């Protein structure tokens, strides 16, 4: 009886082992590198021995370079990197989350944590659309979105296209002129201007009682903490109208400029000076350069052929062309001593309008001052020739003849032949006399 019981136990054990092997037949019996066990979902799986891996324990896990730097799983010499790492040996830091969460969330442990109420999905690339049904998707004539993008609980509202209004953009409204110039809201074709602006298109600066003198140009009129418009002054300015300054400017800028925080006057157009005390000439005072020039910083730059402070004087054309001095290449139009305009021609041109080519008087170029460098060279040459001739005549009068009379020859021969030559030269000259 005892033998039968033992045999039964052996049969049961042998039967159980065979059943486990049969269950892992699809996994090649774990390739003798692991044991077959039931997984959490009651499906057979291989539990591999140390140094082996893979579903059927057929791959080595100890033959990867640098052991995948601890950032991956080794299978038959190849690294399968963990999220956030890349490279043959998993030694490179890679994007841990898909598409870096598309900028709509934060990456945490390889998973995207999306901005709540706005984005969802594995990469935070799916927008959560919370537009109320009552808005009817803005009737297809606007865009639905949060009234405050920085608040998670802000209500969704419609921003309607031009010509439509109403909560759901389902009402046809008149368009406002110039889109209210960006300083108001269009309501039923009429601009509701913001504080500080007025007019049909909100394009005019309007006085605000709580922002006196429009903040004197030294501040901005904007809403305060109590929802009331008031002046917000720039540095160094104070007061309800920003007219008080903590710095001093010379002469209070003569009321023709503003006093900067650096103590300097910044003059209005038409004024200059440390205290904006000087009046600049304007194009209007110069008759807009008489239409014959360009006004640059209060000074007329005349076109060729015209002269004068206001370009009101014209030079003679010489019968050719329509610009004085026969186009500016032949001369310049200048104001003469009589207060009239006349052409000053280049050396190679002559005539009342510099229209004729000059044929004589080659020194005119130097006399007229058109070639100052040439004038200097000519003067130096004349001086050298005069000195040379004068010295030659002086030596000749002293009895030196031929080459000896040339300035410097005697000194040169003395240097080369010595004092004996000088004595013989003197004796020869005495013998001649």
C-alpha positions as CSV (number, residue, x, y, z in Angstrom):
1,X,0.0,0.0,0.0
2,X,2.9,2.4,0.9
3,X,4.6,1.6,-2.4
4,X,1.4,2.6,-4.4
5,X,1.2,6.0,-2.6
6,X,4.8,6.8,-3.4
7,X,4.3,5.8,-7.0
8,X,1.3,8.1,-7.2
9,X,3.3,11.0,-5.9
10,X,6.1,10.4,-8.4
11,X,3.5,10.3,-11.2
12,X,2.0,13.6,-10.0
13,X,5.4,15.3,-9.8
14,X,6.5,14.0,-13.1
15,X,3.2,15.0,-14.7
16,X,3.4,18.6,-13.3
17,X,7.0,19.1,-14.7
18,X,5.9,17.8,-18.1
19,X,3.0,20.2,-18.0
20,X,5.3,23.2,-17.3
21,X,7.6,22.2,-20.2
22,X,4.6,21.8,-22.5
23,X,3.4,25.3,-21.6
24,X,6.8,26.9,-22.6
25,X,7.0,24.9,-25.8
26,X,6.4,28.1,-27.8
27,X,9.4,29.7,-26.0
28,X,11.7,26.8,-26.8
29,X,11.5,25.5,-23.3
30,X,13.5,28.7,-22.2
31,X,16.5,27.2,-24.1
32,X,17.7,25.6,-20.8
33,X,18.7,29.1,-19.6
34,X,15.7,29.7,-17.5
35,X,12.6,28.3,-15.8
36,X,9.0,28.4,-17.1
37,X,6.6,30.1,-14.8
38,X,3.1,31.5,-14.9
39,X,3.0,35.3,-15.2
40,X,0.7,37.7,-13.5
41,X,-1.9,37.2,-16.3
42,X,-1.6,33.3,-16.0
43,X,0.4,33.1,-19.3
44,X,3.6,31.1,-19.4
45,X,6.8,33.1,-19.4
46,X,10.5,32.4,-19.0
47,X,12.4,33.6,-15.9
48,X,16.0,33.7,-17.2
49,X,19.1,32.7,-15.4
50,X,21.8,35.3,-14.7
51,X,23.5,36.4,-17.9
52,X,20.6,35.5,-20.2
53,X,17.6,37.4,-21.4
54,X,14.9,37.8,-24.0
55,X,11.5,36.2,-24.0
56,X,12.9,32.7,-24.4
57,X,16.2,33.3,-22.5
58,X,18.2,32.8,-25.8
59,X,20.1,36.1,-25.7
60,X,23.2,37.0,-23.6
61,X,23.0,40.0,-21.3
62,X,26.6,40.3,-20.3
63,X,28.4,41.0,-23.6
64,X,27.6,44.7,-24.3
65,X,30.4,47.4,-24.2
66,X,30.5,49.3,-20.9
67,X,27.3,47.4,-19.9
68,X,25.3,50.1,-21.7
69,X,26.6,52.6,-19.2
70,X,23.8,51.5,-16.8
71,X,21.2,53.3,-19.1
72,X,19.9,50.3,-21.1
73,X,19.2,46.6,-21.4
74,X,21.8,44.4,-23.1
75,X,20.6,41.7,-25.5
76,X,23.2,39.8,-27.5
77,X,25.7,42.6,-27.6
78,X,23.1,45.3,-28.5
79,X,21.9,47.9,-26.0
80,X,18.2,48.8,-25.8
81,X,18.4,52.2,-24.1
82,X,16.1,53.4,-21.4
83,X,13.9,56.5,-22.2
84,X,16.1,59.6,-22.2
85,X,19.2,57.9,-23.5
86,X,20.6,57.0,-26.9
87,X,23.7,55.9,-28.7
88,X,25.3,52.5,-29.3
89,X,26.2,52.2,-25.6
90,X,23.4,54.4,-24.3
91,X,26.0,57.1,-23.4
92,X,24.1,60.0,-25.0
93,X,21.3,62.0,-23.4
94,X,18.3,62.0,-25.7
95,X,14.8,63.5,-25.7
96,X,13.1,61.7,-22.9
97,X,9.5,62.4,-23.9
98,X,7.9,62.2,-27.3
99,X,8.2,65.5,-29.3
100,X,9.5,67.1,-26.0
101,X,5.8,67.4,-25.1
102,X,5.3,69.8,-28.0
103,X,5.9,72.7,-25.7
104,X,2.6,72.2,-24.0
105,X,3.8,70.3,-20.9
106,X,6.7,69.1,-18.8
107,X,8.7,65.9,-19.2
108,X,8.8,63.8,-16.0
109,X,10.3,60.3,-15.9
110,X,9.8,59.8,-19.6
111,X,6.2,60.9,-19.6
112,X,4.6,64.2,-20.5
113,X,2.6,66.1,-17.8
114,X,0.4,68.4,-19.9
115,X,-0.9,71.8,-19.1
116,X,-4.3,71.1,-17.4
117,X,-7.5,72.0,-19.1
118,X,-5.8,72.9,-22.4
119,X,-3.7,69.9,-23.7
120,X,-3.7,66.1,-23.5
121,X,-2.2,63.1,-25.3
122,X,1.1,61.2,-25.1
123,X,3.0,64.3,-26.4
124,X,0.5,66.9,-25.2
125,X,-0.4,67.5,-28.8
126,X,-4.2,67.2,-28.5
127,X,-6.0,70.4,-27.6
128,X,-8.8,70.1,-25.1
129,X,-11.7,72.0,-26.6
130,X,-14.0,73.4,-23.9
131,X,-16.0,75.8,-26.0
132,X,-19.6,75.7,-24.6
133,X,-22.3,74.2,-26.8
134,X,-24.3,77.4,-26.4
135,X,-21.7,79.3,-28.4
136,X,-22.2,77.0,-31.4
137,X,-18.5,77.0,-32.2
138,X,-18.8,80.8,-32.7
139,X,-21.2,80.1,-35.7
140,X,-18.1,79.6,-37.8
141,X,-17.5,83.3,-37.8
142,X,-15.0,83.6,-35.0
143,X,-12.5,81.8,-32.7
144,X,-13.4,80.3,-29.4
145,X,-10.9,80.3,-26.6
146,X,-10.3,81.1,-22.9
147,X,-10.9,84.8,-22.0
148,X,-7.7,84.6,-20.0
149,X,-5.1,82.1,-21.2
150,X,-3.2,82.3,-17.9
151,X,-6.1,81.1,-15.8
152,X,-7.3,77.5,-15.8
153,X,-10.8,78.4,-14.8
154,X,-11.4,81.3,-17.2
155,X,-14.6,81.0,-19.3
156,X,-14.4,80.4,-23.0
157,X,-15.7,83.2,-25.3
158,X,-15.9,84.0,-29.0
159,X,-13.6,86.5,-30.7
160,X,-15.7,87.4,-33.8
161,X,-14.6,88.3,-37.3
162,X,-15.1,91.8,-38.6
163,X,-18.7,92.4,-39.4
164,X,-20.1,89.9,-36.8
165,X,-20.8,90.3,-33.1
166,X,-22.8,88.7,-30.3
167,X,-21.8,86.0,-27.8
168,X,-21.8,83.4,-30.5
169,X,-20.9,85.7,-33.4
170,X,-24.3,85.1,-34.9
171,X,-25.3,88.8,-35.3
172,X,-24.4,90.9,-38.3
173,X,-22.8,94.2,-37.1
174,X,-21.6,97.2,-38.9
175,X,-17.9,97.6,-39.3
176,X,-16.2,100.3,-37.4
177,X,-13.9,102.9,-39.1
178,X,-10.2,102.0,-39.1
179,X,-11.0,99.2,-36.7
180,X,-11.2,101.8,-34.0
181,X,-7.5,102.5,-34.5
182,X,-6.6,99.8,-32.1
183,X,-7.8,102.0,-29.2
184,X,-11.4,100.8,-28.8
185,X,-13.9,98.0,-29.3
186,X,-16.3,97.9,-32.1
187,X,-19.9,97.5,-31.0
188,X,-22.7,97.6,-33.6
189,X,-20.6,99.6,-35.9
190,X,-19.7,102.2,-33.3
191,X,-16.3,102.5,-31.6
192,X,-16.3,102.3,-27.8
193,X,-13.0,104.1,-27.2
194,X,-10.6,103.3,-24.4
195,X,-9.6,106.0,-21.9
196,X,-7.5,108.8,-23.4
197,X,-8.8,108.4,-27.0
198,X,-11.8,109.7,-28.8
199,X,-13.3,110.4,-32.1
200,X,-15.3,108.3,-34.6
201,X,-12.3,105.9,-35.0
202,X,-10.7,106.5,-31.6
203,X,-7.8,108.1,-33.5
204,X,-7.8,111.4,-31.5
205,X,-6.1,111.9,-28.2
206,X,-8.8,112.9,-25.7
207,X,-8.2,114.6,-22.4
208,X,-8.9,112.4,-19.4
209,X,-9.9,114.2,-16.2
210,X,-7.8,111.9,-14.0
211,X,-4.8,112.3,-16.4
212,X,-4.2,116.1,-16.5
213,X,-2.3,117.6,-19.4
214,X,-2.1,114.1,-20.9
215,X,0.7,113.4,-18.3
216,X,2.8,116.3,-19.7
217,X,4.3,113.9,-22.2
218,X,6.4,112.4,-19.4
219,X,4.2,109.5,-18.5
220,X,1.4,107.3,-19.7
221,X,-2.3,107.3,-18.8
222,X,-3.4,103.8,-17.9
223,X,-5.6,102.0,-15.5
224,X,-4.6,101.9,-11.9
225,X,-5.3,99.4,-9.1
226,X,-8.7,101.0,-8.4
227,X,-9.8,100.7,-12.1
228,X,-9.4,104.4,-12.6
229,X,-7.2,106.0,-15.3
230,X,-4.2,107.9,-13.9
231,X,-0.7,109.0,-14.9
232,X,2.1,106.6,-14.5
233,X,5.2,108.9,-14.6
234,X,8.6,108.1,-16.0
235,X,11.7,108.0,-13.8
236,X,12.5,111.3,-12.1
237,X,9.0,112.7,-12.8
238,X,6.2,112.9,-10.3
239,X,2.9,114.6,-9.7
240,X,-0.6,114.0,-10.9
241,X,0.4,115.3,-14.4
242,X,4.1,114.1,-14.2
243,X,5.2,117.8,-14.4
244,X,7.5,117.8,-11.4
245,X,11.1,116.7,-12.0
246,X,13.7,115.8,-9.5
247,X,16.5,117.2,-11.8
248,X,17.2,120.7,-13.0
249,X,17.7,121.7,-16.7
250,X,19.2,125.0,-17.8
251,X,16.6,127.7,-18.2
252,X,13.8,125.1,-17.8
253,X,14.5,124.4,-21.5
254,X,13.0,127.8,-22.4
255,X,9.6,126.1,-22.5
256,X,10.7,124.8,-25.9
257,X,11.7,121.3,-24.9
258,X,11.4,118.7,-22.2
259,X,13.9,118.2,-19.3
260,X,15.3,114.7,-19.3
261,X,16.2,112.7,-16.3
262,X,19.9,113.2,-17.3
263,X,19.6,117.0,-16.8
264,X,19.7,117.8,-20.5
265,X,17.1,119.6,-22.6
266,X,15.5,117.7,-25.4
267,X,14.3,120.5,-27.7
268,X,11.2,120.5,-29.9
269,X,11.7,120.7,-33.7
270,X,12.8,124.2,-34.7
271,X,14.8,124.9,-31.5
272,X,18.3,124.2,-30.4
273,X,20.9,125.1,-27.7
274,X,21.6,123.9,-24.2
275,X,18.3,125.5,-23.0
276,X,16.5,125.3,-26.4
277,X,16.9,129.0,-26.6
278,X,17.9,129.3,-30.2
279,X,15.4,129.2,-33.1
280,X,16.5,127.2,-36.1
281,X,15.6,128.3,-39.6
282,X,12.9,126.2,-41.1
283,X,12.1,125.3,-44.7
284,X,9.1,127.7,-44.4
285,X,11.3,130.6,-43.5
286,X,13.6,129.8,-46.4
287,X,10.7,129.6,-48.9
288,X,11.2,125.8,-49.1
289,X,14.5,126.5,-50.9
290,X,12.6,128.3,-53.7
291,X,12.0,124.8,-55.1
292,X,15.6,124.7,-56.3
293,X,17.1,122.7,-53.5
294,X,16.6,120.4,-50.5
295,X,16.1,121.6,-46.9
296,X,18.4,119.6,-44.6
297,X,18.3,120.5,-40.9
298,X,17.2,124.1,-41.7
299,X,19.8,124.6,-44.4
300,X,19.2,124.6,-48.1
301,X,21.3,122.3,-50.2
302,X,21.0,123.8,-53.7
303,X,20.8,121.8,-56.9
304,X,23.5,122.5,-59.5
305,X,23.0,125.8,-61.2
306,X,21.5,127.6,-58.2
307,X,22.9,129.4,-55.3
308,X,22.0,131.6,-52.3
309,X,20.8,131.0,-48.8
310,X,17.4,130.0,-50.1
311,X,18.6,128.8,-53.6
312,X,16.8,131.7,-55.2
313,X,19.7,132.8,-57.4
314,X,20.2,131.0,-60.7
315,X,23.4,131.0,-62.9
316,X,23.3,131.6,-66.7
317,X,23.1,128.5,-68.7
318,X,25.3,129.8,-71.5
319,X,22.6,128.9,-74.0
320,X,23.0,125.1,-73.5
321,X,21.1,122.8,-71.2
322,X,18.6,123.6,-68.6
323,X,20.9,123.9,-65.6
324,X,23.3,126.8,-64.9
325,X,27.0,126.5,-65.6
326,X,26.2,124.1,-68.5
327,X,25.7,121.1,-66.2
328,X,27.7,121.0,-63.0
329,X,30.7,119.3,-64.7
330,X,31.9,122.6,-66.2
331,X,31.8,124.9,-63.2
332,X,30.1,125.9,-60.0
333,X,27.3,128.4,-59.4
334,X,28.4,130.8,-56.6
335,X,27.3,134.1,-55.2
336,X,29.6,136.9,-56.2
337,X,30.5,140.1,-54.3
338,X,27.6,141.9,-55.8
339,X,25.1,139.5,-54.4
340,X,24.4,137.9,-57.7
341,X,25.0,134.4,-58.9
342,X,27.7,133.6,-61.5
343,X,29.5,130.6,-62.8
344,X,33.1,129.9,-61.7
345,X,34.4,127.7,-64.5
346,X,37.0,124.9,-64.4
347,X,40.3,125.8,-66.2
348,X,39.4,124.0,-69.4
349,X,36.0,125.8,-69.8
350,X,35.1,129.4,-70.2
351,X,32.1,131.6,-71.0
352,X,29.2,133.1,-69.0
353,X,27.8,129.6,-68.5
354,X,31.1,127.6,-68.8
355,X,29.8,126.4,-72.2
356,X,33.0,127.0,-74.2
357,X,36.1,125.0,-74.2
358,X,39.2,127.1,-73.3
359,X,42.0,127.1,-76.0
360,X,44.7,129.3,-74.4
361,X,46.2,130.4,-71.2
362,X,47.6,127.1,-69.7
363,X,48.4,128.9,-66.4
364,X,44.8,129.8,-65.9
365,X,44.2,126.6,-64.0
366,X,46.8,127.6,-61.4
367,X,45.8,131.3,-61.3
368,X,42.1,130.4,-60.8
369,X,43.1,128.1,-58.0
370,X,41.6,125.0,-59.6
371,X,44.9,123.1,-59.2
372,X,46.4,124.0,-55.8
373,X,49.0,121.2,-55.9
374,X,50.1,122.1,-59.4
375,X,50.4,125.7,-58.2
376,X,52.8,124.7,-55.4
377,X,54.9,122.6,-57.8
378,X,55.1,125.4,-60.3
379,X,56.2,127.9,-57.6
380,X,58.9,125.6,-56.2
381,X,60.3,124.9,-59.7
382,X,60.5,128.7,-60.4
383,X,62.3,129.3,-57.1
384,X,64.9,126.5,-57.8
385,X,65.6,127.7,-61.3
386,X,66.0,131.3,-60.1
387,X,68.5,130.3,-57.3
388,X,70.4,128.2,-59.8
389,X,70.8,131.0,-62.4
390,X,71.6,133.5,-59.8
391,X,74.4,131.4,-58.2
392,X,75.8,130.6,-61.7
393,X,76.1,134.3,-62.5
394,X,77.7,135.0,-59.2
395,X,80.4,132.3,-59.7
396,X,81.0,133.6,-63.2
397,X,81.6,137.1,-61.9
398,X,84.2,135.7,-59.5
399,X,86.3,134.3,-62.4
400,X,85.0,130.7,-62.5
401,X,84.5,129.6,-66.1
402,X,82.8,126.6,-67.7
403,X,81.6,123.8,-65.3
404,X,83.4,125.6,-62.5
405,X,80.7,128.2,-62.5
406,X,77.9,125.6,-62.0
407,X,76.8,125.8,-58.3
408,X,78.3,123.0,-56.2
409,X,80.8,121.7,-58.8
410,X,83.8,123.2,-57.1
411,X,82.9,121.7,-53.7
412,X,82.3,118.4,-55.3
413,X,85.7,118.3,-57.0
414,X,87.4,119.4,-53.7
415,X,85.8,116.6,-51.9
416,X,86.9,114.0,-54.5
417,X,90.5,115.3,-55.3
418,X,91.6,117.0,-52.1
419,X,93.2,120.3,-51.2
420,X,96.0,120.0,-53.7
421,X,93.5,120.3,-56.5
422,X,92.0,123.4,-55.0
423,X,95.6,125.0,-54.8
424,X,96.4,124.1,-58.4
425,X,93.0,125.5,-59.5
426,X,93.7,128.8,-57.7
427,X,97.2,129.0,-59.2
428,X,95.8,128.4,-62.7
429,X,93.2,131.1,-62.2
430,X,95.9,133.6,-61.1
431,X,98.0,132.8,-64.1
432,X,95.1,133.6,-66.4
433,X,95.1,137.1,-64.9
